[in-house]
């Protein structure tokens, strides 16, 4: 069975503009073999890119499985690439850290002799598909940032509630202390009165 491999590693973005570079040829090791690949990079973390990819494929009603870091969609049709059923396998790799993460996304396509397009056309369509993920990655990043901000807000609100609870506990303790002082003052006044009476005799 004739097989071919395409790999795309994700697009480079500049600043907030999410500028995507064109996919270019590279290589990736898959099934213990170095295979030719197309490579694109994004300046986003792996989870953002993977979520974008999975959302895109979910829109096509495709289900995936994972194995050894690879995400596979087997015997699937991606209309923008080909009407033939292929096995699509993706791989992500992250580099950079501290807010400067970059992700490389690889796409491997495998199919039989029933594919209508030749390898060159299929590769071009595969590049277009991955380059077209730019908007999905931007959306995924926005969703990720919203979720991150929501989680941060929840944490800060919990801190405020904790501080208020501490304040109320301290306020109750201070009130109890004040009442105890007033009671003690009355006791001392009473004892002084008794002492004064004794001395007056």
Secondary structure as GFF3:
##gff-version 3
##sequence-region A 1 201
A	DSSP	three_ten_helix	15	17	.	.	.	ID=ss1
A	DSSP	beta_strand	24	30	.	.	.	ID=ss2
A	DSSP	beta_strand	33	42	.	.	.	ID=ss3
A	DSSP	alpha_helix	46	59	.	.	.	ID=ss4
A	DSSP	beta_strand	65	67	.	.	.	ID=ss5
A	DSSP	beta_strand	70	78	.	.	.	ID=ss6
A	DSSP	beta_strand	82	95	.	.	.	ID=ss7
A	DSSP	beta_strand	102	110	.	.	.	ID=ss8
A	DSSP	alpha_helix	119	131	.	.	.	ID=ss9
A	DSSP	alpha_helix	134	200	.	.	.	ID=ss10
###
